[in-house]
Amino acid sequence: MLAKQLVQMCNQQNKMYKAKAQLGAVVMQATGMASWVAAALAVLSVTSAMASTNLVINAMEMTKIMTEFQQQNKIAAFKEEMMDNALTDAFDLEEVEEEANQVTIQVLAVLGVELDL
């Protein structure tokens, strides 16, 4: 009789483990479903925000503004290049470097130091 009760207890314990595993699976599915619902709600809010934005923004006007911005940006880049060229021409680095070497040689000569530059 004790052996029979022991076998029944083992069977009940196995059933409990199976039930626990099934409950764990149900919890995981519920968590997954909750994640999908949260994602769907996020997409819904983004969609409504985009719809509101589309009502406020005039696409043709925005295109016009962007085109004007691109043109002004090109003009600014061209002016910047012109200024760079003008400054490079005004301050030729080779002449400045040569003049600096001459001044250095003169200063060293006054100090009595000789260097081959």
N, C-alpha and C positions, 0 to 999 in steps of 0.2 A: 503494500500500500504506500509506503514512503517513497519507493522507487517511482511509482506512478505519479505521485505528487511532484517529485523532483522533475520528471519528464514534462509534466504540465507547466511547471514553473519556468523551465527552460524555454518551452514553446511560447509562453506568455511574454517572457523577456525578449525573445526574437521578434514577436509581434510589436512590442513596444519600440524596439530599435527601428523597425520598418516604418512605424507610424511617425517616429521622430524624424527620420530621413525624409518622409513624404512632406511633413510639415515644413522642414527646412527648404525643400524644393518649392513649396507654395509661397513661402516668404520671399525667396529669390525672384519668383515670377512676379509677385506683387511689387517688389522693389523695381524690377525692370519696367513694369507697366507705369509705375509712378514716374520714372525717368522719362518715358515716352510722353506722358501727359505734360510734364514740365517743359520738354522740348517743343511740343505742339503749342503750348501757351506762349512760349518765347517767340516762336515763328509768327503766331497770331499778333502779338504786340508789335513786332517789327513790321509786319505787313500793314497794320493800321497806321503806324508812324510814317511809313513810306507813302501811304495813300494821302495822309494829311499834308505831307511835304509836297506831293505832286499837285495838290489843290492850291498851295500857296505859291509855288515857283512856276514862273512862265518859262517854258523850255526855249522858246524862240529868243526871249530876252537874255536868258543865260548863255545861249550859244553866241549871241552878239557880243556879250560882255567878254566871254572867253576868247573870241576872235580878236577883239580890241586889245586884250591883255597880251596875247601872243605877238601882235604887231608891236606894241610898246616894248615888250621884252626884247624883240629883235633889234629895235632901234637903240635900246639901252646897251645891248651887247656890241653893236656897231660903234657907238660912241665910246664905250670902254676900250675897244680895240684901237680906235683912233687916238685916244689919250695915252694908251700904253706906247704906241708908236712914237707919238710926239715926245713923251718923256724919255724914251730910249734915245731918240735922236738928240734931244737937248742935253742929256747927261750920258755921253758916250763913255762906257765903262773902261775902255782901253786907255783913253786919254786920262781919265781920273786915276787909274791904277799907275800909269806911267808918271804922272805928276806926284803921286804919293810916294813912289820909289825915289824920285829925285829929292823930295823934301826929307825923306828918311836918310838918304845918303848925306845930305847937307848937315842934318842934325848930328849924325854919327861922326862926320868929319870935324865938327866943332868940338865934339867930346873926345876926339882922337881915337876913334874906333874905326877899323876898316872891315867892311863886309863886301863880298862879291854878290851883287844882286843881278 
